[in-house]
Amino acid sequence: MLVYILRRLLVAIPLVFGVLTLTFFIIRLAPGDPAAMFIQPGISPKVADQIREQYGLNDPVFIQYIKWLGSVLQGDFGRSFSRAQQPVFDVIAQALPVTITIALLTLVANFILGIVIGVVSAVKQNSFLDRFLTVGALFFYSMPEFWFALMMIIVFALKLPIFPVSGLNEIGAESYGPFRFMLDRIWHLVLPVTVLSINGAAGIARYVRGSMLEVIRQDYIRTARAKGLPEKVVIVRHALRNALLPVITLMGGSLPFIFSGALFIEVIFAFPGMGRVTVEAIFARDYPLIIANTFISGTLIIMGNLIADVLYAVVDPRIKL
């Protein structure tokens, strides 16, 4: 297994490098001048040219790439154009914990809700409850997350002011004690995590239902029932355990969707996470910050898929990596 992990990591290095190189050239093909945000109306062309020279924007794109490559190989992704020359990794260090928190909570909620709904739907196959859960899962699975987020804000933050509209904490929360501060943080996370979780859980529920129905028809399940084992033991210990094997691979595959969903959700809920930082960097044409965000996101996605593959082999000893 260790050899497999090392091999996957070695393959990931050129993959990430290729994505970064592609991103470097694509963002420079977009119209607009990153230095325009620093150039005030009426400023002399000489000063404007000095600003562009300071950020290395006067060099040919290939020369910019060589300079960028040399810095990246030394672990330096540069300084943000739009955030007062702050090192990009300092910006990311502030935003990444927020995104990881949302992603982990969403991932856990996805699988808990999805597995419970899928198992109940499979056990109660063709019943009213099964049809209700199946239709509900299809409905939420096909619903755009950004639209669902807006509807949740309108209903539960504006019409019924139960949850806060935006932000990680309310103003002045820093003066709270640790316990109250944490409760306030959790309360602010309920709506965004719910929006991301319901959509993902719906897809997992459909997958679990299909897997459970296939396992329940197997001979060893009939044998377990013939031995007189309680139905809960048959479902949980025998059927569910085997039905979850293919579901584990969804863990890594769901990360790209969670991160892409977080991009919209963090903007809608005004969370200072990676999604919001990325959107602001794109609008500001902040090249170093865009590339650094791409690097972090790509690395997390690759690691997520690797973890899913390893977990699959751990759960099912028949799988040889």
Protein Blocks (a to p, Z undefined) as FASTA:
>chain_A
ZZmmmmmmmmmmmmmmmmmmmmmmmmmmpgcjfklmmpcghiafklmmmmmmmnopmpcf
klmmmmmmmmmmnopabjafklgoiafklmmmmmmmmmmmmmmmmmmmmmmmmmmmmmmm
mmmgoiaklmmmmmmmmmmmmpcfklmmmmmmmmmmmmmmmbcfbdjbdehklmpcfklm
mmmmmmmmmmmmmmmmmmmmmmmmmmmmmmmmmmmmpmklmmmmmnopafklmmmmmmmm
mmmmmmmmmmmmmmmmmmmmmmmmmmmnopabfklmmmmmmmnopaklmmmmmmmmmmmm
mmmmmmmmmmmmmmmmmbcZZ
